[in-house]
């Protein structure tokens, strides 16, 4: 049922994107100035040209690498902190204020401080991005742990399930919606922060290219690089995260059937 529903939704997704492109085309035609708002075809030509030269793939890979490292660190530490705070009320009371502070520190401030303290290097860039996202993941996972059904935990203990079996069949299925939410939000936010990091202090990556073409007033190149990464994020959302989520929540659909 979940798979069928998802398959039926894909035409709607494509139609929605097509509608957005149509609105863009009309706006570009109405503007009549490619330096202000180039048409989708003009941006496509720029993307194809950059891809053929190898520049697009080189800078995309640099950004993907930073996103992957920062995302892994943020999710790893966020999961550990969130689960620990959700399971232990004392830790939750002690460190809740810390999370509030970290959630409200502007990303730009963290980026600048990391560059000042660590230097203009990859370690500073990835640390700044991961630090910004970890608190958000921890809060989401903590809420997921607090929302778990205690009856299921009691049942697992009554049946004397092993630790790994409990984690796989009791804990993770309940936490998955929160993990999926953290993953989606994490990817959406982290790659944007990575662009700022590259904009301010890196010599490659999508953010670096956006900075370069911003200085040259090349709107088409800015859109080409930005939308290329957006397209990659859409593929991850519908081709990876969505598939994993459907598999992890099959038990709910089976229970409702």
Backbone torsions as a table, in degrees:
resi	resn	phi	psi	omega
1	UNK	NA	-46.0	-178.9
2	UNK	-63.7	-41.6	-178.9
3	UNK	-65.5	-43.1	-179.7
4	UNK	-63.3	-43.9	179.2
5	UNK	-60.3	-42.3	179.2
6	UNK	-63.9	-41.7	179.8
7	UNK	-62.9	-38.2	179.3
8	UNK	-69.3	-26.3	-179.2
9	UNK	-76.5	-23.7	-175.4
10	UNK	-60.1	-43.2	176.2
11	UNK	-59.0	-35.2	178.1
12	UNK	-65.5	-40.8	179.1
13	UNK	-62.2	-47.0	-180.0
14	UNK	-64.0	-39.9	178.9
15	UNK	-64.4	-38.7	179.0
16	UNK	-64.2	-44.5	179.0
17	UNK	-65.3	-40.4	178.0
18	UNK	-61.1	-39.0	177.3
19	UNK	-63.3	-39.4	178.3
20	UNK	-64.1	-42.4	178.5
21	UNK	-64.0	-38.5	178.9
22	UNK	-63.3	-44.2	177.7
23	UNK	-61.6	-41.4	177.6
24	UNK	-60.6	-44.8	-179.1
25	UNK	-61.4	-43.5	179.8
26	UNK	-64.8	-42.5	179.5
27	UNK	-63.9	-40.3	178.7
28	UNK	-65.4	-41.3	178.1
29	UNK	-64.3	-41.2	179.1
30	UNK	-66.9	-36.1	179.0
31	UNK	-69.0	-43.9	177.5
32	UNK	69.0	19.3	-178.9
33	UNK	-139.4	105.6	-176.4
34	UNK	-65.4	-21.6	178.7
35	UNK	-74.5	-21.1	177.7
36	UNK	-93.9	-52.9	178.7
37	UNK	-144.2	94.9	176.8
38	UNK	-69.1	156.0	179.5
39	UNK	-74.3	163.6	176.3
40	UNK	-55.9	-38.3	179.6
41	UNK	-65.7	-38.6	178.1
42	UNK	-66.0	-41.4	177.6
43	UNK	-66.7	-38.9	176.8
44	UNK	-59.9	-43.4	178.8
45	UNK	-60.9	-40.5	177.8
46	UNK	-63.9	-44.9	-179.6
47	UNK	-62.1	-41.6	178.9
48	UNK	-64.2	-42.0	179.4
49	UNK	-63.5	-44.1	179.2
50	UNK	-67.2	-35.5	177.6
51	UNK	-67.5	-40.7	-179.8
52	UNK	-65.0	-33.9	179.9
53	UNK	-78.7	-13.7	-178.9
54	UNK	90.4	-7.6	-179.1
55	UNK	-68.2	-40.7	-178.0
56	UNK	-62.2	-47.4	-178.7
57	UNK	-66.3	-37.5	-179.1
58	UNK	-63.4	-47.5	-178.0
59	UNK	-74.7	-33.9	176.1
60	UNK	-62.9	-44.3	-179.1
61	UNK	-63.8	-37.7	178.0
62	UNK	-62.4	-42.9	179.2
63	UNK	-69.5	-42.0	178.7
64	UNK	-60.2	-40.5	179.2
65	UNK	-61.0	-45.5	179.8
66	UNK	-67.0	-40.8	177.7
67	UNK	-61.6	-44.0	-177.6
68	UNK	-63.4	-46.0	179.9
69	UNK	-64.4	-48.3	-177.8
70	UNK	-65.4	-40.5	179.3
71	UNK	-63.8	-43.7	180.0
72	UNK	-62.3	-44.2	179.1
73	UNK	-64.5	-45.8	-178.0
74	UNK	-63.8	-44.4	179.9
75	UNK	-67.0	-41.5	-179.1
76	UNK	-62.7	-54.8	180.0
77	UNK	-67.0	-37.5	179.8
78	UNK	-63.7	-41.0	177.5
79	UNK	-62.7	-46.7	-179.2
80	UNK	-61.6	-48.4	-178.5
81	UNK	-65.7	-45.2	-177.9
82	UNK	-63.3	-44.4	179.5
83	UNK	-65.9	-42.9	-180.0
84	UNK	-62.2	-42.9	-179.4
85	UNK	-71.7	-31.6	178.4
86	UNK	-71.8	-33.2	-177.9
87	UNK	-85.1	-25.7	-175.5
88	UNK	-120.8	108.3	-177.1
89	UNK	-62.3	-32.5	178.8
90	UNK	-63.3	-45.6	177.3
91	UNK	-63.4	-38.7	-179.3
92	UNK	-62.5	-44.6	179.3
93	UNK	-66.0	-37.4	-175.2
94	UNK	-71.4	-39.6	-171.5
95	UNK	-108.6	2.0	179.0
96	UNK	-58.9	-41.8	-179.7
97	UNK	-63.8	-34.9	177.6
98	UNK	-60.6	-44.3	-179.7
99	UNK	-62.9	-39.9	178.8
100	UNK	-61.6	-42.9	178.7
101	UNK	-62.6	-47.4	-178.1
102	UNK	-65.0	-35.4	179.0
103	UNK	-66.6	-25.6	-174.5
104	UNK	-103.4	0.3	173.6
105	UNK	-77.6	123.1	-178.9
106	UNK	-59.6	140.2	-179.5
107	UNK	-58.6	-37.6	-179.0
108	UNK	-61.9	-38.4	179.1
109	UNK	-64.1	-44.5	179.4
110	UNK	-62.6	-42.8	179.8
111	UNK	-60.9	-48.5	-178.6
112	UNK	-63.0	-43.0	-179.8
113	UNK	-64.3	-41.4	178.6
114	UNK	-63.4	-40.3	177.6
115	UNK	-66.1	-36.2	179.4
116	UNK	-71.4	-40.7	-175.6
117	UNK	-82.5	-39.3	-173.9
118	UNK	-101.4	-32.0	-178.7
119	UNK	114.8	169.2	-179.5
120	UNK	-82.9	74.2	-178.0
121	UNK	-140.9	178.0	-176.2
122	UNK	-65.5	-36.3	-179.9
123	UNK	-60.8	-45.3	179.4
124	UNK	-64.0	-41.6	-178.3
125	UNK	-62.7	-49.3	-177.4
126	UNK	-69.9	-38.7	178.3
127	UNK	-60.8	-44.3	-178.8
128	UNK	-61.3	-43.7	-178.2
129	UNK	-68.5	-47.3	-178.7
130	UNK	-62.8	-41.0	-179.7
131	UNK	-60.9	-40.5	-179.0
132	UNK	-64.3	-31.5	-173.7
133	UNK	-95.6	-24.5	-173.1
134	UNK	-57.2	-44.6	-178.1
135	UNK	-62.0	-39.2	-179.6
136	UNK	-65.6	-41.0	177.4
137	UNK	-64.4	-43.9	-178.0
138	UNK	-60.6	-42.5	-179.9
139	UNK	-64.2	-44.3	-179.0
140	UNK	-63.8	-45.7	-179.2
141	UNK	-67.9	-37.9	176.9
142	UNK	-58.8	-44.5	178.4
143	UNK	-63.8	-34.9	177.2
144	UNK	-65.6	-42.3	178.3
145	UNK	-64.0	-42.8	-179.8
146	UNK	-66.2	-25.2	-178.6
147	UNK	-90.1	-2.1	-178.8
148	UNK	-64.2	147.6	-178.9
149	UNK	-75.6	115.0	-179.1
150	UNK	-64.8	-24.9	179.9
151	UNK	-65.7	-36.1	178.4
152	UNK	-67.7	-37.0	177.2
153	UNK	-66.0	-40.5	177.7
154	UNK	-64.2	-39.6	178.9
155	UNK	-63.7	-42.4	-179.9
156	UNK	-63.6	-35.9	177.6
157	UNK	-72.3	-36.1	179.0
158	UNK	-64.1	-36.8	178.6
159	UNK	-87.7	5.4	176.6
160	UNK	53.6	48.6	176.3
161	UNK	-69.7	144.3	174.4
162	UNK	-69.5	166.2	-176.5
163	UNK	-60.1	-47.7	-177.8
164	UNK	-66.7	-36.3	178.1
165	UNK	-65.5	-41.7	176.8
166	UNK	-61.6	-44.7	-179.4
167	UNK	-61.2	-44.4	-175.3
168	UNK	-72.5	-43.0	-170.7
169	UNK	-103.1	-14.2	-177.5
170	UNK	-117.6	-50.5	-173.2
171	UNK	-79.6	-54.5	-175.8
172	UNK	-60.7	-42.5	177.7
173	UNK	-58.9	-34.4	178.4
174	UNK	-75.9	-33.2	-178.6
175	UNK	-83.4	-16.5	-171.6
176	UNK	-56.1	-43.8	178.9
177	UNK	-56.8	-34.7	179.7
178	UNK	-75.5	-36.9	176.3
179	UNK	-66.3	-42.4	178.9
180	UNK	-63.0	-41.1	178.3
181	UNK	-63.2	-42.9	177.9
182	UNK	-64.0	-37.7	-179.9
183	UNK	-65.5	-48.0	179.9
184	UNK	-61.4	-51.9	-179.3
185	UNK	-63.3	-36.9	-179.5
186	UNK	-62.3	-48.3	179.9
187	UNK	-63.6	-42.1	-178.4
188	UNK	-63.9	-40.2	-176.9
189	UNK	-84.1	-42.1	-174.3
190	UNK	-62.5	-43.2	-176.7
191	UNK	-68.0	-29.0	176.3
192	UNK	-69.9	-40.1	178.0
193	UNK	-67.4	-37.3	177.0
194	UNK	-59.4	-40.4	178.4
195	UNK	-61.0	-40.2	178.2
196	UNK	-65.3	-42.3	178.0
197	UNK	-59.7	-45.2	179.2
198	UNK	-68.6	-36.7	178.7
199	UNK	-60.1	-39.7	-173.5
200	UNK	-87.4	-31.6	-170.3
201	UNK	-156.6	26.2	177.2
202	UNK	-122.5	160.8	-177.8
203	UNK	-107.0	9.3	174.6
204	UNK	-156.0	174.8	-179.3
205	UNK	105.5	165.2	-179.2
206	UNK	-61.9	-41.6	178.9
207	UNK	-62.0	-39.3	176.9
208	UNK	-62.3	-43.3	179.5
209	UNK	-65.8	-39.4	177.3
210	UNK	-62.0	-41.8	177.2
211	UNK	-61.2	-44.8	-178.6
212	UNK	-60.6	-50.1	-175.8
213	UNK	-77.2	-20.2	170.3
214	UNK	-64.0	-43.2	178.8
215	UNK	-65.4	-29.1	-179.9
216	UNK	-91.6	0.8	-178.5
217	UNK	57.4	40.9	179.4
218	UNK	-102.2	86.4	-176.8
219	UNK	-62.0	-38.9	-178.7
220	UNK	-60.8	-40.7	179.2
221	UNK	-70.1	-39.4	177.0
222	UNK	-59.6	-46.3	179.5
223	UNK	-67.3	-38.2	-178.3
224	UNK	-61.7	-46.7	-179.9
225	UNK	-70.5	-40.5	-179.8
226	UNK	-63.9	-49.5	-176.0
227	UNK	-71.0	-26.6	175.6
228	UNK	-62.8	-40.7	179.5
229	UNK	-75.1	-33.9	174.7
230	UNK	-60.2	-41.8	178.6
231	UNK	-61.2	-40.2	177.5
232	UNK	-63.1	-41.1	178.7
233	UNK	-65.0	-35.2	176.8
234	UNK	-65.6	-39.6	177.4
235	UNK	-62.8	-43.3	178.5
236	UNK	-63.8	-40.9	-178.5
237	UNK	-63.4	-51.8	-174.0
238	UNK	-89.3	-24.2	-177.0
239	UNK	-97.9	-20.4	-176.7
240	UNK	-120.9	-61.7	-175.5
241	UNK	-64.3	-44.9	-179.6
242	UNK	-61.2	-42.4	179.5
243	UNK	-64.4	-45.0	179.7
244	UNK	-63.2	-39.0	-179.9
245	UNK	-65.6	-41.6	179.7
246	UNK	-63.8	-39.8	179.5
247	UNK	-68.0	-38.0	-177.6
248	UNK	-73.0	-23.1	-176.6
249	UNK	-110.3	19.4	178.5
250	UNK	-62.4	-30.9	-178.4
251	UNK	-63.1	-31.7	179.1
252	UNK	-69.9	-42.0	179.3
253	UNK	-66.7	-35.7	178.2
254	UNK	-66.2	-37.0	-179.8
255	UNK	-69.9	-31.4	179.8
256	UNK	-81.0	-19.8	-175.9
257	UNK	-70.9	NA	NA
